[in-house]
């Protein structure tokens, strides 16, 4: 029975459960709007879902988002999950022509965007299937906030299925045009569960959400936070002092640090002026910053989770834990519910300690 129940899980189920269990706890902290409890997040997501229904969107339809991390983006993910509507996460770093390529392939009917992306949003919407454009930050009559205020807060009909495509996240497109990875509701919920289990997340944890929500590391960390009853603080840009303020002000406990950001975070002259003692770990790519990982753990007295993953399968395929001051070994093990095989060009499994082609070429 338990296995059958787990196989039938949807991300919408996860969000509804958290709204019940953690109703009065803070779910999202927006730099502009402030804190939303789980009950308030659920209310706003229901209002958005009912608005989308009034526009004719139904299970299997698609909407697109072009925005930095903010509460409206979170609300869109929750609302869409409840409706079985797919969120097309558009990459802010792409050119308008590349975004138009993504929109043409995904065929979204609605585009929600931040004010900073208004011009690009108009350009993208001028081609393809988009019927409506909504700005999260528009205070004018008929804007996003007024739209929510006038909508029903009733729970929408439960129609989502585990195999519904929850979101489409685009790869970097390093060898061609960006390709959309289609993530089902079951897969998104499972990814969240694995992150909660691996990092030991609970209601007292909080994430520094500078990671873009059109990236797997951003959206999966959001789902894991909401699944475990924690706080997700949206930080619109990866600037150390904005991160310091969020950590100090909301007692946040984890985040990601990439090589350049890790240096800026540690060397920032204002770091000592903030209380960062709530941080208990950071995650990142240790193979890209072995010395940086050691410095971060030693300076902050926290663990570093050395992660490996990809858009199509989760950012947490394999992980290694680095204790404070420890020299990274860069060895990782597969995370729960996953198995990993290392193969050669002929897809034959290779022995342990075999060197890959790129590593061999680098050492040649």
LINCOR-V569070 format. One record per backbone hydrogen bond with DSSP energy under -0.5 kcal/mol. CO is the residue of the C=O (numbers start at 1). NH is the residue of the N-H. Records with the same first field share a line. If there is no record, write none. Layout:
CO->NH ; NH
This chain:
1->5
2->6
3->7
4->8
6->9
10->14
11->15
12->16
13->17
14->18
15->19
16->20
17->21
18->22
20->23
22->25 ; 38
23->39
25->38
27->232
28->30 ; 36
29->234
30->34
34->30
36->27 ; 28
37->41
38->42
39->43
40->44
41->45
42->46
43->47
44->48
45->49
46->50
47->51
48->52
49->53
50->54
51->55
52->57
53->56
58->61
61->86
62->109 ; 110
63->88
64->112
65->90
66->114
70->73 ; 74
71->75
72->76
73->77
74->78
75->79
76->80
77->81
78->82
79->83
80->84 ; 85
81->84
82->159 ; 160
84->60
86->63 ; 88
87->89 ; 168
88->65 ; 90
89->170
91->94
95->99
96->100
97->101
98->102
99->103
100->104
101->105
102->106
103->107
109->131 ; 132
110->64
111->134
112->66
113->136
114->117
115->118
117->121
118->122
119->123
120->124
121->125
122->126
124->127
132->111
134->113 ; 136
135->138 ; 144
137->139
138->145
140->143
143->147
144->148
145->149
146->150
148->151
157->159
161->164
162->186
164->166 ; 185
166->87
167->169 ; 183
168->89
169->181
173->176
179->171 ; 181
180->182
181->169 ; 183
182->184
183->166 ; 167
184->188
185->189
186->190
187->191
188->192
189->193
190->194
191->195
192->196
193->197
194->198
195->199
196->200 ; 201
202->205
205->231
206->253 ; 254
207->209 ; 233
208->210
209->235
212->215 ; 218
215->218 ; 219
216->220
217->221
218->222
219->223
220->224
221->225
222->226
223->227
224->228
225->229 ; 230
226->229
231->207 ; 233
232->29 ; 234
233->209
234->31 ; 236
237->239
239->242 ; 243
240->244
241->245
242->246
243->247
244->248
245->249
246->250
247->251 ; 252
253->280 ; 281
254->208
255->283
258->262
259->263
260->264
261->265
262->266
263->267
264->268
268->271
270->273
271->274
274->276
276->279
280->303
281->255
282->305
283->257
284->286 ; 307
285->288 ; 289
286->289
289->293
290->294
291->295
292->296
293->297
294->298 ; 325
295->299
296->300
297->301 ; 302
303->282
304->306 ; 322
305->284 ; 307
306->320
308->317 ; 318
310->313 ; 314
314->310
317->335
318->308
319->333
320->306
321->323
322->304
323->326
326->328
333->319
335->338
341->343
342->350
344->347
348->344
351->354
356->360
357->361
358->362
359->363
360->364
